[in-house]
Amino acid sequence: MESKKDRRERPRCAAGRTGPARAARLVLIALLVAAPAWARQTVDETEAPGEGAEAAATAPAKRPVFSIPRTDRKIEIDANLSDPAWSQALEVKLGYETRPGENVEPSVETFCYVTYDSDYLYVGFRALDPDPKSIRAHLSDRDTIWNDDMVGVKLDAFNDERRAMDFFVNPLGVQLDIFEDDVSKREDSSWDVIWKSAGRITEEGYVVELAIPFHQMRFPRAAGMQTWGFDAIRFYPRSEFTRIALVPVDRNVECLICQMAKLNGFEDISPGRNLEVVPTLTAGRTDRRQDFPAGDLTEGDADSDLGLSVRWGVTPNWTLNAAANPDFSQVEADSAQLDVNTRFALFFPERRPFFLEGADFFRTPFDAVFTRNVAD
């Protein structure tokens, strides 16, 4: 991470008479204030880059800066880079194999194209492959393509080098989106965003297109140009699981997001209102047979429940979540698990949106907070 600049206050002196003693005190104070700055300047000038334990552990190499052009032309997400807007997009080549090799030239070529309009961030990939028949791609559930070929981008929209939004797609267009926290070293795959993607395997490899709505992301509200952290990545699983990226990764630096490239642009965009209001109505009735099996059915009383869930992004940094008598029956069902001869409790992941918002703040290595216990 980049260290913050030291902030110094200038010494204030009241107007009036200053004698020799007062002048001497002022000179002494000035020397004391200037000495640390001079010492730091001397160290910075004499110490070569990379010297010093702290510098070697935290200071990444100089990162590239790109400018993203804006387009007014429509882009259809169909895994075909023939739309005229792509010819004017930013084109970058993924030139580093970061795993298992350490910043060596990759064995395959990958090109990434980036542009945007007032509503979407558009990303296109052209991933070349010497043997397209060996491409691994499956039509599977969302967020389950870790063993497939895939390409994607990492976005640090606040440019704070702490958290990033990851969007990946396999060659058939199956999506994977995760929220990455470089502070706690955790990735949250329960974070799901509504975005568009398409993939297609070709004779040269495969092509992928992404369209990410700005109203689905959080970033500062600014009228002028913004700078985001950016990285484009390709996973190439063959005899080894290879990671290919736009920027090199210094393994001596603990953080990863702080080593991403910078992307300038994003003028006149807005994160949107970020307001979701979900009313629910649940009704049920139980009929009973007084005499089984020949008795008549007796109609029970109808039981209905009203509920309301609200999610409001007050600012890009503050989100309000509220729920009154929420209906959790519409959440994705849990996968079946066997509990035969088990001596431990079964673990079911949390899937309810109300409890997923901000859940990373409560995660600990020992699962101190388990919201699945909150029910009825």
N, C-alpha and C positions, 0 to 999 in steps of 0.2 A: 504494500500500500504506500502511496505517496504520503510523506510526512507533512504536517501542517506548517505553514510559515509562522515563525515567531512573531508575536505582536508586542510592540514596545510602545510605551507612552513617553511622550516628550516631557521633561521636567518643566514645571510651570514656576515662574517667579513673579511676585507681585511688583507692580510699578512703584518706584520710589528710590530712596537713597540706598546705594550699595557701597559699603566701605571696603577696605582691603581684606578684612577677615571674611566678609560675606563673599567677596570675589574669589578668595581662595577656596571657600567651601564649594562654590559653584564649579570651579575648575576641577576639584577633586571628584565631585559627583559626576561630571562629564567624563572624566577618565574612567571611573568605575563602570559607567554605563557603556562606554565605547570599548572597554577591554574585552568583554565576552564576545561582542560582535567582531572585533578585530581577530580574536583567537579563532572563532568559527571560520572567518574568512581565510585565515592562514591555513587552517586544516583543510578547507575545501580546495585551496589552490595547490597545496603541496601533496595531498593524498590522491593517488591515482584512482580512477573509477574502479569500483569493485573492492577497494581496500577497506578494511574496517568490518568488524563482525556484524554490526547493525546494518550497514549499507549492503553487505552481501546477502543478508537474509531478507531484506524488505524491498530493495530498489530494483524493479524490473528494467530491462533494456528499453531503449527508446522505441516507441510503438508507432506504426504507420498511421497516418491520418488520411481519410478519404472524404470526398464530397459527393453526396448523393443527389442526382438531378431529379427534378420534379417533372411529371408527365401529365398531360391533359388528355391523353388518348386512352381509350378503353382497353383493358387487358382481360381476355377470357381465360379462365383457369381450366385448361384442357390438356396440360402436359405437352404443349406445343409452343416453342419459343419463336414462332413466326409473326407474332403481333408486332406492328411497327414500333411500339413503345420500347420493346426490348433492345432495339438497335441504338437507342439513346440512353440506355440505363448504364449505371456503373458496372464495369466488368472487372473482376478480380480473379486471380488464379490461386488455388490452394497449393502452396509451394513447400509445405513442411510436413514430413511425417514425424509426429511427436510421440508415437507409441506403436510398436516397441522401439523403433529407432528414435534417436534423440536429435530432432531437428535436421534430419537428412532429407535428401530429395525423394519424393514419393515415387512408387513404381507405376502409378496411374495418374492421369491428368484429370483435374476437376476444375470447372469454371463456374463462377457464381455471378449472377446479375441482380442488381438492386435498384429499385426506383420506388416512387410513391406518388400518390395524389392526395386530395383532401380527405379521403375516407380510408384508404388502405395503404399498407406497406407491402410491396410486391417483391418477391424473391424467386429467382429461377436458378436451376442448376442443370448443368450438362456434365454428367459423370461418364467419362470414357472407361471402357473395360476391354482388355484384349480378348477376353473369352466371355461374351455375354451369357452363354449358357450356364456359367457358374454363379451367376448373380442369385443371391438368396433373397427371396421376397415371398411373403405369405399374406393372404387375406385373413387378417386376425382382428381381435378386439383392439380398441384404442389403448395406447400406452403399453403394448406387449410386443414390440418389434425389436427388442434389444439384440436379438441374434441375427437380424436381417441386415442387408445393405441398407444404408440410410444416409441422408444428407440433411443439414439444417443450419440454423443460425442461433446465436446467443445474443440477446439484447440487454444492455444495461441502460435502461431508459432514463434513470436519474443521474447517470454518470458518477455514481458514488463509489464504484468499484467494490461493492459489497454483495449485491444481489443481481440476478439476471433471469430473464425469461427465455426458455429454450423451446424452440419449435423444430421438430424433426419429422421427416416423411420418408417412408420406404419406397422402392421403385413402383409399387402399385398404388400409392397415394394414401396409405394408412398413416394416421397421425400419431405423434407422441409429443406431448407438451408437459414440461416440468418447470417448477419454480426452484431455482438454485440459490442457496444461501452460502456464500463463501465465508461467512463469519462462523456459523455453526457446523460447516462442512456437511450440510444435509441437502437432499434433493426431494422435493415434494411432487410426486406424480399424481396426487389427487387434485391438483390445480388444473382445471380444464377450462379451455377458452373456445369459443365458437369462432372458427376460422375455416378457410377454404384451402383445399390442396388437391393435386392431381399428379399421378405418376404414370410413366409409360416406359417399357423396356424396348430399346431400339437395337439396330444392328451394331451400333458403336458402343452401347452401354445402356444408359437410361437417362430420362429427362424428368424433372420435377418442377412444379410451379406451386407457389404459396401466395395467398392473399390474406394478410392479417389485419383485421379492422382496428383502427386506432381507438375506437370507443371500448374495445375489449382490453386495452392496456392502460397502465398507469404511467404517467409522465408529467413533468411540470407544465403548467399553463404559461406559455410564453408567446408573445407576438412575433418575435424575431426568430433567428436561426438557433437551433439547438444542437448539442453534441451528445451523442449516445456512444456507449461502449458497444463494440460489434466484433463478432467472430463468426466465420463460416467453417463448418466442420463436415467431414465425410468419414463414415465408418465403413471399413472395407474388410469384411471377415472372409479369410481364405484359410491357408495353413496357419496363419496367425491373425489375431484380431487387430487390425491396423487402424490407427487414428490419424487422419490427415486434416490439417488446419491451415487457416489463412496466415496466422502469426506463429512464430516459434514459442515454445514453452520452456522457460528456465526452471529446471527442477530444483535449483537451489533457492527459489523464491516460493514461499509457502502459499501465497494466494494465486488463483488462476484468473479470476475476473479482472484483477488489476493488470494483467498482461494482455488484455484484449486490445484490438485496434480501436480507433476513434472514427466515428462517422458524423460528418457535419452536414447540416441541412434541416429538414423537417420544419420548414417555415409554414406558418398559417395552418397548423393542425391543432385539433382539440381532442382531449380524452373523452369528450362527451359528458352527458349528465350522470352516467353510471347509476341510474335509478331503476330498481327492479321491484315491482309490487306483485306478489303472487297470492291471490285469494284462493281459498280452498273450501270445498263443501264435501263433507263425508256423511253419508246416510246409510242406515242399515236397519233391518227388521229380522227378528227371529220368530219363526213359526214352530209350534210344538204339537206333537201328536199325543193326545191324552192317553190313548190305549193303543199300544203297539202290538201287532201291525195293522189292525183293522180299524182303529179309531180315526176320527176326523182330525184334520189339522186345525189348530186354533191360532188365529193370526195374533202376532204380538204387536206391541206398540212400535211405531217407527221412531228411530233415534237418529238425530242429525247433529252435526257439529260444524260450526263455522270457524275458519282459521285465516290468519293473515301473516305473511312473511314479507319483510321489507329489507332491501339492501340499498343503501344510498352512499355513493362516494362523495362525501362532503367536500373534500379536497383530494388531490392526488395522494396525500399522506394520511388522510383520515377517512375511515369508512364506518358507517353506522349500520349495524345489523340488529334487527328486532323481529321477534316472532311472538304472536299471540295464538295460543292453541294450535300450533303448527301440525300439519298432516305429513308425517314421515312415510306414509305407505307408498308414495310415488317414487321413492329413492330406489336406486338399483339394488336388486336382491343380492344377498350374500351367496357366495359359492358354498356348496355343501362340503362339510368336513365330517370325518368319522371320529367318533368319541369312544370307540371300543377299547377297553383296557388302557385308557390314558390316565396318567396321574397328574395332569396339569390342565388348567382351564384352556379352552379353545379361544383363539384370538381372531376376531373379526375386525377388519379395518373400518374406520369411520368414513361414511360416504354422504352424510347429511350436510348440505351446503352451509347451513347455519353454524355448524360446529367446525367446518373446515376453514372458514375465514379467520386468518390470523392464528391458526393452530401452531405455526412454527415457533411462536413465542412461548408456548407451553411444553414443547418437546424437550425431554430430558433422556439421558441414557437408560433410565430406569422406568420409563412410562409412568411418571408420577401422576399425570392427568390422563385419564382414559374416559372420554366422553360417551362411549357406548353404554356406560352405566346409567346415563341420563335418559330415562324412558318413562313415559306415562306418569 
